[in-house]
């Protein structure tokens, strides 16, 4: 295909780029002058002069940034020139002041018989629907709404030369780089399309998303239209990568488990407990979780915040015996555990009549629990933890399912820490917020606070002790991943050493916490605990300050979004860089090629495992967030899900992209090393490694080695002065006299 120079419109567009705010830089020679002047002075004087020059350079006026590299239009094909000329027309139709990347992509999509190579590439890269959608975008922009003053200001008059945006100019330079790497004679529209696909922040990416096209898939289809060993090698590597990701999805994707009967009961029980209540969703879920796990719940808050109401409703839902008592410092054990039996006293026995009191209750509510005296607290310790009560000389089992304790204040004395530790779940209950007060008032006028749903008269309970036993039995089959256990261990150390005030989790509370997390996952139909289940730890890991629950939540989100395999991937990346460094030599013999082939094959397997693990993690998170009403997310609030999605998904996607890019490089190197023809193999390796950059790296390595050798020689000849030693380094390394 013949070559011709770009028309003046395109040449002027890049030759006169828009002036941007240029960063300030030191004037040329500002730092070198003191070193040239003091080349024979001691090193301290030279450093002092350098610091003075640095201060002057900071105060000096900053110069404009070096002009970006412009593409060489002489290497552009006629078809590509036609595409760029049409891009100017498309930019005018889109009311753009400059030619953006989306205008260039639309011009490619509209290529016709006048541009045969562009039409062929777009026909292979995009389906017909994408082309039709692109035409719809142009028509909508042309016939859009009424023209606004801002639109008139940006409209370009006909006959005026339009300029490329800096991003478009970079894409043109990147297209020329693609042509040079692939050893093609001219820059074709396919090279430009590859450059547009690699520019992640370009406007063309938004257009591709609007058209429903994945840039990776489009890139693979473009590579099928190009000739040469490097395009075929990249295409093969992309195919292998997609096959690996597909196999990971098929092997690790969990089948949607059918919801169990217990998972179906939870929403029904939640509706009955929270009916008529405003901003009590978290407290209701924690109460259900405490009932199923057999643990106890502590509610901290002012009077009148529905703490006792929730406990009474739970007793109604489970059709169990309910016990409620307000404790004071004057309360006696008879008020809690029952009076002494007079008949037993006649037989010289100290036994209580426990019927209707705490030892026979299924659900208990103890208000102001920390104000009780020591005789009551000591008996509560055994009853709450072991579900046993000492009645006279006999220790009997109690049917207590769960206990809810409430208080307006936290315990201050150390004597109450043992009792407080029995309450695994903790929640600070605030008053209704100002935003929800209108809703609360309308709800209060419409219903009675004691209503427990339409099924309150049903003979069978919604939840029962049998359901709790079943949940605990199912939890034994749920897997707890090792990395999540390590995360809990790190949280314990953080709360002990760095939190203020420190939180010292007892061994009992830590063990119960992991068992409760496993049960919370099992009742929702999961086969293993996930990262999102750990957000429940915010309701278990605080003591003195309720605000520490928010700190635990923030810490968990930050650590869950961190890359657990970062060190492993970093080591593998350094290993790949070492192999690349050995291959960046002018001539490659059979020995280095064979060693590099073995090293690359050994790197590939651990990289594939890392990619699969991150792919599975991303799929799980996307499946969780895609269906917010899934039973799997029953225990989490919408705010928790939103924060987790905003923090976890971008980080995990970034981690997957890093592993994918590293594995892509390894696959390309492996395929290039397997080429038998030496010229084709060297050509592909030069394009993958980047010969120009490799020579710079090799030169700096050689200089550093020369400096090291000179330093050793200088140590052996200590009698020589420092200026002579400095001159010897310059002489042997070939560095200029003004070098530092």
SVG drawing of the C-alpha trace seen along z (x, -y; Angstrom):
<svg xmlns="http://www.w3.org/2000/svg" viewBox="-55 -33 104 67">
<polyline fill="none" stroke="black" stroke-width="0.4" points="0.0,0.0 1.4,-3.4 2.3,-6.0 1.5,-9.6 1.9,-12.5 -1.0,-13.4 -3.1,-16.3 -2.4,-19.7 -5.5,-19.5 -4.1,-16.4 -0.5,-17.5 -1.5,-20.9 -3.7,-19.2 -0.8,-17.4 1.9,-20.0 -0.1,-22.6 -1.4,-20.7 -3.5,-22.6 -1.3,-24.2 -1.8,-22.6 -0.6,-23.6 3.0,-22.5 4.8,-21.4 7.7,-23.4 11.2,-22.0 14.7,-23.1 16.6,-25.2 19.2,-23.3 22.5,-23.2 21.2,-24.6 22.3,-21.5 25.4,-20.8 27.1,-24.2 28.3,-23.7 29.6,-20.3 31.5,-21.6 32.9,-24.4 33.9,-22.3 35.0,-19.1 38.3,-19.2 36.8,-20.3 36.0,-17.9 32.8,-15.9 31.1,-17.9 31.5,-21.2 30.1,-19.6 27.1,-18.4 26.6,-21.8 26.8,-23.4 24.3,-20.9 21.8,-21.7 22.2,-25.4 21.5,-24.9 18.5,-22.8 17.1,-25.7 17.7,-28.1 16.0,-25.7 12.9,-25.5 12.7,-29.3 13.4,-29.7 10.5,-30.1 9.3,-26.8 9.6,-26.0 7.1,-24.3 6.9,-20.6 8.8,-18.9 6.6,-18.6 5.1,-15.1 6.2,-13.0 4.2,-13.4 3.4,-10.5 5.1,-10.2 2.3,-10.5 4.6,-9.3 4.2,-5.8 0.4,-6.0 -1.5,-4.1 -4.1,-5.8 -6.9,-4.0 -5.8,-5.3 -5.5,-8.8 -9.1,-8.6 -10.2,-7.4 -8.6,-10.4 -10.2,-12.8 -13.6,-11.3 -12.9,-11.5 -12.8,-15.3 -16.3,-15.2 -17.6,-13.0 -16.2,-15.3 -18.1,-18.2 -21.2,-16.1 -20.7,-15.3 -20.2,-19.0 -16.6,-18.5 -14.1,-21.3 -11.2,-18.7 -11.0,-15.3 -11.5,-12.9 -10.9,-9.1 -14.6,-8.3 -14.8,-10.3 -11.9,-8.2 -13.6,-5.0 -16.9,-6.1 -15.0,-6.9 -13.5,-3.4 -17.0,-1.9 -18.3,-3.9 -15.5,-2.8 -16.9,-1.8 -15.6,-0.7 -13.4,-3.9 -11.4,-2.5 -11.3,1.3 -8.8,2.3 -10.7,0.3 -14.0,1.8 -12.5,5.3 -11.1,4.8 -14.4,3.4 -16.4,6.2 -14.2,8.8 -13.9,6.9 -17.5,5.7 -20.8,7.3 -23.4,5.6 -25.4,4.5 -22.4,2.5 -22.2,0.5 -25.9,-0.2 -25.6,-1.3 -22.7,-3.6 -24.9,-5.2 -27.6,-5.7 -25.1,-7.5 -24.2,-9.9 -27.8,-10.6 -28.8,-11.2 -25.9,-13.7 -26.8,-15.5 -30.5,-15.8 -30.2,-16.0 -32.0,-18.5 -32.0,-22.2 -28.6,-23.8 -27.4,-25.4 -25.0,-28.3 -22.3,-26.0 -22.8,-23.8 -22.6,-26.9 -19.4,-27.9 -17.8,-24.5 -19.1,-24.2 -16.3,-24.5 -16.9,-26.5 -16.5,-24.8 -13.2,-25.3 -11.3,-25.7 -8.7,-23.0 -9.5,-20.8 -6.8,-19.6 -6.4,-16.1 -6.7,-15.9 -3.5,-14.9 -5.0,-11.4 -5.9,-11.0 -2.3,-12.0 -1.0,-9.4 -3.1,-6.8 -1.7,-7.7 1.8,-7.3 0.8,-4.0 -0.5,-2.8 2.8,-3.6 4.5,-1.6 2.2,1.3 3.3,1.2 7.0,1.2 6.7,4.1 4.8,6.2 7.4,5.4 4.7,4.1 5.5,1.7 2.7,-0.9 0.4,-1.9 -3.1,-0.4 -6.5,-1.0 -6.0,2.2 -3.0,0.8 -5.0,-2.3 -7.9,-0.2 -5.4,1.8 -4.1,-1.4 -7.6,-2.7 -8.4,0.5 -5.3,0.2 -6.1,-3.4 -8.2,-2.7 -9.1,-6.3 -10.0,-7.3 -13.5,-8.3 -13.6,-5.4 -13.8,-3.0 -17.1,-4.7 -18.4,-4.2 -17.4,-0.5 -19.2,-0.1 -22.3,-1.8 -22.1,0.6 -21.8,3.6 -18.4,4.6 -15.6,6.1 -12.2,4.5 -10.4,7.8 -12.7,9.7 -12.4,6.9 -8.7,7.1 -8.6,10.8 -10.8,10.3 -8.6,7.6 -5.5,9.8 -7.1,12.4 -6.9,9.8 -3.2,9.1 -0.3,11.1 3.0,11.9 4.4,14.0 3.8,11.5 0.0,11.0 -0.5,14.7 1.6,15.2 -0.5,12.6 -3.7,14.2 -2.6,17.6 -1.6,16.2 -5.0,14.4 -6.8,17.6 -4.9,19.6 -5.7,17.0 -9.4,17.1 -9.4,20.9 -7.8,20.8 -10.3,18.3 -13.2,20.3 -11.9,23.5 -11.5,21.7 -15.1,20.5 -16.4,23.9 -14.4,25.8 -14.9,23.4 -18.3,21.9 -20.7,23.0 -24.0,24.3 -26.9,22.3 -27.9,24.2 -31.6,24.7 -32.6,22.7 -33.2,24.9 -36.3,24.8 -34.4,22.8 -33.4,20.2 -37.0,19.8 -38.1,19.2 -35.6,16.4 -37.4,13.7 -40.7,14.6 -39.4,14.4 -37.7,11.1 -40.9,9.5 -42.8,10.5 -40.1,9.2 -39.6,5.9 -43.1,5.1 -44.0,1.5 -40.4,0.7 -38.2,-1.9 -34.5,-1.6 -34.3,1.7 -33.3,4.0 -29.8,4.7 -31.1,5.4 -33.7,7.8 -31.1,9.7 -28.8,9.9 -31.6,11.2 -32.3,14.0 -28.7,14.8 -28.3,15.0 -31.4,17.3 -30.1,19.7 -26.6,19.9 -27.6,20.1 -25.7,17.0 -26.8,13.9 -27.4,10.3 -26.5,7.1 -28.3,3.8 -26.9,0.5 -29.1,-2.5 -31.5,-5.0 -35.0,-4.0 -37.8,-3.7 -35.8,-2.3 -37.7,1.0 -35.1,3.2 -37.6,5.1 -40.2,5.2 -37.9,7.2 -37.3,9.8 -41.0,10.2 -41.7,10.6 -39.0,13.3 -40.8,15.2 -44.1,14.9 -42.5,16.0 -40.9,19.1 -43.9,19.9 -41.6,20.1 -41.7,19.0 -40.7,15.4 -39.1,13.9 -38.5,10.2 -37.1,8.3 -35.6,4.9 -32.6,5.3 -31.4,2.8 -28.8,2.9 -31.5,3.8 -32.7,6.8 -32.6,10.1 -32.0,13.6 -35.6,14.5 -36.8,12.0 -34.7,13.8 -34.5,17.4 -37.6,17.9 -38.4,18.0 -37.2,20.6 -39.4,23.7 -40.9,23.8 -41.5,27.5 -37.9,28.1 -36.8,26.1 -38.8,28.5 -36.6,31.3 -33.5,29.2 -32.9,28.5 -32.3,25.1 -34.3,25.4 -36.1,22.8 -39.4,22.8 -38.2,22.0 -41.5,22.3 -42.1,19.0 -38.7,17.6 -35.4,17.4 -34.4,21.1 -37.5,22.2 -37.6,19.5 -36.9,19.9 -36.3,16.3 -35.2,13.8 -34.9,10.0 -32.7,8.5 -32.9,4.8 -30.1,2.8 -28.2,6.0 -25.0,4.4 -26.8,2.9 -27.4,6.3 -25.6,7.3 -22.9,10.0 -25.2,12.8 -27.3,12.5 -24.3,12.0 -22.4,15.1 -25.5,17.2 -26.0,15.7 -22.5,16.6 -23.1,20.3 -26.6,20.1 -25.8,18.0 -22.6,19.8 -23.3,23.5 -27.1,23.4 -27.1,24.8 -28.5,23.7 -27.5,24.8 -30.8,25.4 -29.9,26.6 -27.4,29.4 -28.4,30.3 -27.2,28.7 -30.0,28.8 -30.2,28.0 -32.2,24.9 -34.1,24.6 -32.8,21.0 -32.6,20.4 -31.2,16.9 -31.0,13.9 -31.2,10.3 -29.6,7.8 -30.1,4.1 -28.4,1.2 -28.1,-2.6 -24.4,-2.4 -21.4,-0.2 -19.8,1.7 -17.1,-0.3 -15.7,2.1 -13.6,5.1 -16.0,7.3 -18.5,7.0 -16.2,8.0 -16.9,11.7 -20.6,11.1 -20.2,8.8 -18.0,11.4 -21.0,13.8 -22.8,11.6 -21.1,12.3 -23.3,10.0 -23.4,6.3 -25.2,3.4 -25.7,-0.2 -29.3,-1.2 -29.8,-4.9 -33.0,-6.8 -34.8,-7.1 -33.0,-9.6 -34.6,-12.9 -34.9,-11.7 -37.0,-8.7 -39.2,-10.5 -42.1,-11.2 -42.1,-7.5 -42.0,-6.5 -44.9,-8.8 -47.1,-7.5 -46.3,-3.9 -47.1,-4.6 -50.5,-6.0 -51.3,-3.1 -50.5,-0.1 -50.0,1.2 -46.5,1.8 -47.3,5.2 -48.6,6.6 -46.5,9.6 -47.8,10.2 -50.7,12.2 -49.3,15.6 -49.2,14.8 -52.2,17.0 -50.7,19.9 -50.2,23.0 -46.7,23.8 -43.8,21.5 -41.9,19.8 -38.6,20.7 -37.9,23.2 -35.1,24.7 -35.2,27.6 -34.3,25.1 -31.4,23.9 -30.1,27.4 -30.4,28.0 -28.5,24.8 -25.7,25.8 -25.5,29.3 -25.4,27.9 -22.7,25.5 -20.3,28.4 -20.1,29.1 -19.3,25.5 -15.6,24.8 -13.8,21.9 -11.0,20.8 -7.5,20.5 -6.9,16.9 -10.0,15.8 -8.8,17.3 -5.5,15.4 -7.5,12.3 -9.3,12.8 -6.0,13.4 -4.7,10.1 -7.8,8.4 -7.3,9.7 -3.7,8.4 -4.8,5.0 -7.5,4.6 -5.0,5.5 -2.0,3.5 -3.2,0.6 -6.9,-0.1 -7.6,-2.9 -8.8,-2.0 -7.5,1.6 -9.9,4.5 -8.8,7.7 -10.8,10.6 -11.0,13.5 -10.4,17.0 -14.0,17.9 -15.3,14.9 -12.9,15.5 -13.9,19.2 -17.6,18.4 -17.1,15.7 -15.7,18.1 -18.4,20.7 -21.1,18.0 -19.7,16.9 -19.8,20.5 -23.4,20.9 -24.4,17.6 -23.1,18.8 -24.7,22.3 -28.2,21.1 -28.1,19.1 -27.2,22.1 -23.5,21.5 -20.9,24.2 -18.0,22.0 -17.6,18.8 -16.9,15.8 -15.3,12.4 -18.6,10.7 -19.6,12.9 -16.7,11.4 -18.5,8.1 -20.6,9.5 -17.4,9.2 -18.2,5.6 -21.0,6.6 -18.7,8.8 -15.3,7.0 -15.9,3.9 -15.9,3.4 -15.6,-0.1 -16.6,-2.3 -19.5,-1.4 -17.8,-3.5 -15.1,-0.8 -17.7,1.3 -17.3,-1.2 -13.5,-1.0 -13.6,2.8 -15.8,2.6 -13.4,0.2 -10.4,2.3 -12.1,5.4 -13.1,3.8 -9.5,2.5 -7.9,5.8 -10.4,7.9 -9.7,5.7 -6.0,6.2 -4.2,8.7 -3.3,11.8 -1.2,13.2 0.6,9.9 4.0,11.1 3.7,14.3 2.8,12.5 5.6,9.9 8.1,12.7 6.9,14.3 7.0,10.9 10.6,10.4 11.4,13.9 9.9,13.0 11.9,9.8 15.1,11.8 14.3,14.1 13.7,11.0 16.9,9.5 18.8,12.6 17.1,12.5 18.0,8.8 21.3,9.5 22.4,8.7 22.7,12.4 20.9,15.3 22.5,18.7 20.9,22.1 21.9,22.3 20.2,19.1 17.1,19.9 16.8,23.4 17.3,22.1 14.8,19.4 12.3,21.9 12.6,24.0 12.3,21.0 9.2,19.7 7.5,23.1 8.2,23.3 6.7,19.9 3.5,20.6 1.9,23.1 2.0,20.9 0.8,17.9 -2.2,20.0 -3.1,21.0 -2.9,17.3 -5.1,16.3 -7.7,19.0 -7.9,18.0 -8.5,14.4 -11.0,15.2 -13.0,17.4 -12.9,14.6 -14.2,12.0 -17.0,14.3 -18.2,14.9 -18.2,11.2 -20.1,10.4 -22.6,13.1 -23.2,11.7 -23.6,8.1 -25.7,8.9 -28.6,10.3 -29.1,8.1 -32.2,10.1 -30.3,13.4 -30.6,15.4 -26.8,15.5 -26.8,11.8 -29.6,11.9 -27.4,10.9 -25.9,7.8 -27.5,4.3 -27.7,2.4 -25.1,-0.1 -22.6,2.8 -23.2,4.2 -22.7,0.8 -19.4,0.1 -18.2,3.6 -19.0,3.4 -17.3,0.0 -14.1,1.2 -13.8,4.9 -14.8,5.1 -12.4,2.5 -9.5,3.9 -10.2,7.5 -10.6,6.5 -7.3,4.7 -5.6,7.7 -7.0,10.0 -5.8,7.6 -2.2,7.7 -2.2,11.5 -3.7,11.6 -1.1,9.2 1.8,11.1 0.5,14.4 -0.1,12.9 3.5,11.9 4.7,15.3 2.5,17.0 3.8,14.7 7.4,15.4 6.8,19.1 5.2,19.1 8.1,17.0 10.7,19.3 9.0,22.3 9.4,20.8 12.0,22.9 13.0,20.4 15.7,18.2 14.9,14.9 11.2,15.1 11.9,16.0 14.4,13.1 11.9,10.8 9.1,11.7 11.4,11.6 12.7,8.1 9.1,6.9 8.0,8.4 11.0,7.3 11.6,3.8 15.1,3.6 15.6,-0.2 14.5,0.0 16.6,3.1 19.7,1.4 19.2,-1.4 18.8,1.1 21.9,2.9 23.9,-0.3 22.9,-1.4 23.8,2.1 27.2,1.9 27.8,-1.5 26.8,-0.4 29.1,2.6 31.9,0.3 31.3,-2.1 31.4,0.9 34.7,2.2 36.2,-1.3 35.1,-1.7 36.9,1.6 40.0,0.4 39.8,-2.9 39.6,-1.1 42.8,0.9 44.6,-2.3 43.7,-4.5 46.7,-6.7 45.1,-8.3 43.1,-11.5 39.3,-11.7 39.5,-14.0 41.9,-11.6 39.5,-8.7 36.6,-10.6 38.5,-11.3 39.4,-7.6 35.8,-6.6 34.9,-9.1 37.7,-7.9 37.0,-4.2 33.2,-4.4 33.2,-6.8 30.8,-9.1 30.9,-12.9 32.7,-15.3 29.5,-16.9 28.1,-13.6 27.3,-13.2"/>
</svg>
